[in-house]
């Protein structure tokens, strides 16, 4: 059996992309950033004026990913996960960042006003973690701290070990 895939989720600014790209290079899995994929394929169904961003067409994203996910060995990076089919993922990692770190990261990306506040609120209330636990079996959902370079290194080691163990156990 090949490891079908896992998803790295969390509020924007928690470090999903850095983690995903680095993991892909360490493990040979393929890495897909859903936001970039949507941008490249124009997989949108409108524009959200309030948040000043396009609205993802979830059905088209799923169609686009289906073949890749059935081949397996995929790391998916997105801020939410409730619309992905449950069968796609063996494990879900929710990255968590303390608000002071997150605030600075989002501000440096040009987030302001409601968009900045809502993303910080989302992190405070663990919205994305709760969404993940409701969407997947609780035992496959793991929270990882993502505040410092040391956290990143530890997360990379931990996930790489987990992947190696999974492959051993399932072959």
N, C-alpha and C positions, 0 to 999 in steps of 0.2 A: 504494500500500500504506500502511496506517496502522500506526504503531508499535503492536504488539499490547500489550506491557506489559513492565514490569521489576519486579524484586523487590528490596527493600532488607531485608537480613537482618543478624543479629548478636545477640550476647548481650543480654539485657535491660539497658537503661541506656546503650547506646552512642549513642543519638541518632537512631534510625530514624524516630520519629514527627515530631520537629522537622524533619528533612530531608524526609520525605515530604509533610507538609502544606505546607511552603514551596515545594517543587518543583511541587506541584499548582497552587498559586496563580500561580507564574511561567509554567507551560507550558500551563495549561488542561487538563491530563490529570486523570482522576479518581483520587482517593486512597482506598485501602481498608486500614484497619487490621484485620487478621484477628482479633485478640483482641477488639476492640470488636464486630465483626460477630458473632462466636461468642457473646459475652455477650448481645447484643441478641436473637439468634435461638435462644438456648439450645442451641447446636450442640455438646453435650457427650455423652460416653458414660460418665461416672462422675466420681469425685473422687479425687485423689491425696492421701492423708492425710499422707504423708511430706513432700511439698512444699507442702501446704496450698493446693492449686489444682485447678480442674476439668481433666478430661482431654478434649482436643479430639476431636470426631468428624470425622476427616479426610475421610471420604466425603461427609458432609453439607456440609462447607465447600466441597469441590470442586463439588458440585451447585449450591450457592448462588452460586458465582463464575462458573460456566461461561458463562452468557449475557454477563455483563459482559466477560469476557476475550475472547470471540469478537468483540465489538464493537471492542475495542482501546482504546489510549490509557489504560492503567490502571497506576497505581503500587501495588504490593502491599507491605505492611509486616508482617513476621512474624519470629520469631526462628529458625525453621527453614524449609527449603525442599524437603526430599527427597520430600515426598508430592505436590507440585504437578506437573501434567503438564509435560513438558519443552517442549512446543509453545507454552506460554503466554508464555514470556519470551524477549525478544531480548537481554536483558542482566541480569546479577545483580550487585548491589553488596553487598559484605560490609563493614560498618562495623567498625572495630577501635578499641578504646580501651585506653590504658595502665591497668594494674591499679590504680594509686593513684587515678586519676580515677574509674574504674569502681566501686571499693570505696565511695568517698564517695557516688556517685550512688545505688547500690543501698541503702546503709545509710539514706540519707535517704528512700528509698521504703519503709522498714520491713523490708527483707530482713534475716534474721539466721540464725545457725546453719548448718545443712547447705545451705539454699537459697542463702545468701550465698556460702559456700565453693564450692559446685558451679558457680555461675555464674562465679566468678572463675577456677576451674580450666578451665572450658569456654573462656574467653578465652585463658588461658595456653597451652593445647594447641591453639589454633586449630581447635577441634572443628567449628565452624559453617562455616569456610572449607573444611575438608577435605570435609565433607558436600556442600557446593556443588559442589566440583570433581568429586566422584564422581557427582553427580546431573545435571550439565550439561556441555556442551563447555567445556573449560578456557578457551578464548579469550574466552568471554563472561562469565567470572567476574572481577570486579575488586575488590581490597581498597582501602578508603579510610580514612585516619586520621581519627578523630573524637574529638579531645581538647579542642579549644578553639573559641571562636567563629570564629577565623580559619580553622580547618579546615572548619567548616560552610560558611562563605562560599565557600571554594575548591571544596569538593565541589559546592555548588549551581551555581557557574559552570561547572565541568567537565561536570557531567551535563547541564545545559541546552545547552551547546555540542554535546555528544554527540547529544542528541535532535534538535537542529536539523540536524546533519550527516546523521543517519540518515534523516530525512524527505527531505532533499535527494537523497541517494543512491538512495532507493527509490521516488521518484515521477517 
